[in-house]
Amino acid sequence: MKTLETWFQEYAVSHQNKTNIAIHFICVPAIFFSVVGLIMSIPSGFLASIIPGENPFIENWAFVVALLILLFYVRLSVKMALQILVFVAFCIIANYYISQYAPLWMVSVIIFVVAWIGQFYGHHLEGKKPSAAQDLQFLLIGPAWVIQKMFGKK
């Protein structure tokens, strides 16, 4: 099993261009946020029927998927898992409030498409394919890499 540091080193190979890195700081969280929104758009009546009380922040499929994804991060680093947990909580809460004013699936699709256009443009500037083309697990490493770059030791 690769360590988090090994994942970051491999991810960094195709993320050297300063503009591409800046684009990633915006687009990677936006993609993650939009995927949370898309998953929250899946009808969750079943979850509401098995979870006692009423709590829209946990009665959705994004919460369930987040628990599974957090297992991936815990294997790599408890500290990173906690940082991702904070970001996931923000995504769920913000997407919930967006859903009160607009169709969440539509907002999420727009964010997703625009952010991926940004990602591909950044990789065009970099001259290298996105890491996810090599291994889909990099889709989970990207958010951790951004968090580490923004909040990790300098």
N, C-alpha and C positions, 0 to 999 in steps of 0.2 A: 504494500500500500504506500502510495506517495505521501510525503509530508506536505503540509500547507506551504512551507518555504519552497519545496520542489515545484509544486503547482505554480507558485508565483514566479519562479525563475523561468519556467517554460512559457508562461503567459506573457512575461515581459519581452520575450524574444520578438514578438510581433507588435510590440507597443513601445517604441522608442521615440517616434516623432512627437514633438511637443504638442502640435495641433491635434494629432490623433489621440493623445492622452487627454487633452482638454475635452475633446468630443466625447471620449469615453466617460469622463466624469459627469457629463450630462446625460448621455444616451443610455449607458448601462443601468443607472438607477431608474430612468424613465421606462426602459423595457421591463425591468423587474416590476415596477409599479403597475404598468399596463397589464402584465400577465396576472398579477394579483387581482386586478379589476375584472379581467376576463373570467378568471376562475370564480370570483364572487358573483358573476352574472349567471352562473349555473343555478337553476332552481334548487333550493335547499329545504324544501318542505320536509323531506325525510329527516334531515338533521334536527330541524325544529321540533319534530315529533319525538325524538329520542333524548334531547338535551332538556333537562328541567329548567323552568323559568323562561324568561325572554331576554336574550342577549344577542343582538345582531352581529356583534363582533366575533362571536365564536360559532354562531349558527350559520356558517357558510362553508363552502368547500375550500376556500382559500386558507382558512384556519387549519383544516385537516391536512391539506397539502403542505402547509408551512411546518406542521409538526414533523412530517416525514422528511422534509428538506433539512430541518434542523438536526436530524440524526446524522446526515452527511457532514454537516459542519462540526458537530460535536466530536466526530471521529478525528477530525483534523485539528481542532483547537476549541476548547471551551470558551475562551475569550472571544474568538471570532464568532462562535455560535451565539453568544450573548449580544454582540454588536449587530449581527444579522437579525436576531429576535427583535431588537429595538426598531430596526428598519422595517421589518415585516409588520410590526404593530402599527407603525406610522402609516404604512401602505394600506392596511386593512381599515384603519380609522378614516383616513382621507378618502379612500374609495367609497366607504359607506356614506360619507357626507356628499360626495359627488353624486352618488346614486339618488340622493334626495332631490336633486335639481335637474338631472339630465339622465338620459339612458346610459348606464354605466358601460354596457358592452360597446356602444358607439364611441364614447369618449376614449375607452381603452384601445379600440382598434386604431383610432386616429393617432394616439400617442405611440402605439406600437409601430405603425408604419413609418411615421416621421422619424422616430428614434432609430429604426433600422436603416433608413436612408442615410442618416447621419453616421451610423457605424460603418456602412459600406464606403461612404465618402472618406472617412478617417482612414480606413484601411487602403483605400486607393492612394491617398497621400503617403501612407506608410510604405506602400509597395509590397505588402504581404497580405495573405489571406487571413480572415479571422481565425482565431485559435479553435473556435467551435467546429470549424471544418475538419480539424484533425481529431478532436475528441469532444463529444457533446457535454462532458462533465465541465468543460470550460465555461459553459453557460452559467454554472453555479460558482465558478472561480471568479468570473468577472466582477460580480458585486463585492465579493470579499477583497479582491485586489483594489478596487476603488476605495473601499473603506480603509484598507491598510494604508494606501497612498495618502488619503486625506487625513486620517486620524492616528496613524502609526507613528513610530519613532522616525524622526527625520535624520 
